[in-house]
């Protein structure tokens, strides 16, 4: 399965491209775009960030690899989808903030691609509402093992919610098309 580029490489490539967005939020926006049925295209930052003035990433560069790996992971039947987040060595608050940023990015990209009324199952509708609540959250940790466990559970929830939304908006319609 395709591996995501490192968060450091994405941060550097984003800076060079003039993208004023955190790597986790950028990945969330890309995944939201793809999960909402947005086109898997080489000039994805312009689409995902709704700015036609943004340059297309260099082919084979970190941002291009991020797109390819993300699309591949979302389509993977083995649930190998990963979130681009800071490493475990970073502070719990930094990792929580990055997760909430990821959710904010996801909602923006998903909304752009899926529109106001995407065809969602009841479970996916609920997952989307939960992601919206997470996007509004702010970290408040005491830094103990309980907080660490809670963050891991939230990350897993986000992963599954994204796969559910991608399934409803992309895989379901694709499967129905192949049956016709």
VENZI-V920647 format. One line per field, one symbol per residue. ss: DSSP state (@ for helix, = for strand, . for the rest). phi: phi as a letter, one per 30 degrees, with the letter a starting at -180 (. if undefined). burial: + if it has 24 or more other ideal C-beta (glycine too) atoms within 12 Angstrom, else -. A space follows every 50 residues. Layout:
BEGIN
ss->???
phi->???
burial->???
END
This chain:
BEGIN
ss->......@@@@@@@@@@@.....@@@@@@@@@@@@@........@@@@@.. ...........@@@@@@@@@@@@@@................@@@@@@@@@ @@@@@@@@@@@@@@.......@@@@@@@@@@@@@@.........@@@@@@ @@@@@@@@@@@@@@@@@@@@@@@@@@@@@.
phi->.dcddddddddddddddidcbdeddddeddddedddjdddbdceedddch bdddddddeidedddddddddddddddchddbcdbededddedddddddd dedddeddddddddidbddcdedddddddddddddcdbdbccicdddddd ddddedededddddddddcbdedddddddd
burial->---++-+-+++-++--+-+-++++++++++++++++++-+--+++++++- ------+----++++++++++-+++-----++++++-----+--++++++ ++++++++++++++---+-+---+--++-+++-++-+------------- +--++--++-++++++++++----------
END
